[in-house]
């Protein structure tokens, strides 16, 4: 299971979140009636949420947990009010008429996720340094928690967080003491009020960023891919068990200079929690340039060394763009090749060349994809 680490400003905010079993990011009003990159990124994170993913809160160096996302009427995340994914701020009348799912909210609470303790939210948080030092090789994204409302971690990092929180709260685990209170009152209110128009999807983001058959913001395309890849098997990419965006892909250094993959994910062997494939996608909103080939292969090599233990055959790589000039196709065919070996006694010589170029277009409020 994946995990989400949300940043809060106070313990009072944490108490309210846990008691209601809800979390809603405050999104400042967009400038010029357009979403910015950070706001679209927040929507992308929500779109990748799935039931049973874990949730934690980060306040002043400490991490508090543990919760898990739960479904209400078939989903664990919703728009707080009708049209909340439209960057144009609704009038007070329209806001009130749309029946916000969170009664104690304002127009800046655009979307929300729903969770419950699993097994508890412990009052004793874990210092960030203690968490990082408890299992250093597992923590990648937690080290990059900087100037973000929240981050997503994979199942290895998630399990490492569960381990340290549970070990430090073992006594409270059995006694049920020093834990934050939770009631289902707000969950029941949401269940009674939620409508189909509260469902969270990428259509609003794409419409707000559309320009004819193109999308003006790469982050909006990333958000749509986060939704597509965990729900839809009928696409050039297939369905994946874990999908995230802006995942670190370089040795740790100053956050602003770290390389990040647009889309990263993996799938399991069916019926088992064993990773069988990794996916990386590089997104270009317009015409791709030749440098994208070097960029995607840099990420492929990173995944091979950091995740796939040298096995290139576990990696699928894609470049998504509105247009691919001929020289990119030629360079892909020439440079996107890796020779490697598998097995021992005897070793098996293998060749990897799985880089696909996917052309996108936007039509009828939907992204369409075609392999080049």
Secondary structure as GFF3:
##gff-version 3
##sequence-region A 1 372
A	DSSP	beta_strand	3	7	.	.	.	ID=ss1
A	DSSP	alpha_helix	11	20	.	.	.	ID=ss2
A	DSSP	beta_strand	22	23	.	.	.	ID=ss3
A	DSSP	three_ten_helix	31	33	.	.	.	ID=ss4
A	DSSP	alpha_helix	37	47	.	.	.	ID=ss5
A	DSSP	beta_strand	54	59	.	.	.	ID=ss6
A	DSSP	beta_strand	62	69	.	.	.	ID=ss7
A	DSSP	beta_strand	77	79	.	.	.	ID=ss8
A	DSSP	alpha_helix	92	97	.	.	.	ID=ss9
A	DSSP	beta_strand	111	117	.	.	.	ID=ss10
A	DSSP	beta_strand	126	127	.	.	.	ID=ss11
A	DSSP	alpha_helix	128	134	.	.	.	ID=ss12
A	DSSP	three_ten_helix	136	138	.	.	.	ID=ss13
A	DSSP	three_ten_helix	142	144	.	.	.	ID=ss14
A	DSSP	beta_strand	150	153	.	.	.	ID=ss15
A	DSSP	alpha_helix	155	168	.	.	.	ID=ss16
A	DSSP	alpha_helix	170	175	.	.	.	ID=ss17
A	DSSP	alpha_helix	185	193	.	.	.	ID=ss18
A	DSSP	three_ten_helix	196	198	.	.	.	ID=ss19
A	DSSP	alpha_helix	203	208	.	.	.	ID=ss20
A	DSSP	beta_strand	210	211	.	.	.	ID=ss21
A	DSSP	beta_strand	214	215	.	.	.	ID=ss22
A	DSSP	alpha_helix	218	231	.	.	.	ID=ss23
A	DSSP	beta_strand	242	248	.	.	.	ID=ss24
A	DSSP	three_ten_helix	255	257	.	.	.	ID=ss25
A	DSSP	beta_strand	260	268	.	.	.	ID=ss26
A	DSSP	beta_strand	275	283	.	.	.	ID=ss27
A	DSSP	beta_strand	287	288	.	.	.	ID=ss28
A	DSSP	alpha_helix	291	306	.	.	.	ID=ss29
A	DSSP	three_ten_helix	312	314	.	.	.	ID=ss30
A	DSSP	beta_strand	315	321	.	.	.	ID=ss31
A	DSSP	beta_strand	323	324	.	.	.	ID=ss32
A	DSSP	alpha_helix	326	335	.	.	.	ID=ss33
A	DSSP	beta_strand	338	342	.	.	.	ID=ss34
A	DSSP	beta_strand	348	352	.	.	.	ID=ss35
A	DSSP	beta_strand	355	363	.	.	.	ID=ss36
A	DSSP	beta_strand	366	371	.	.	.	ID=ss37
###
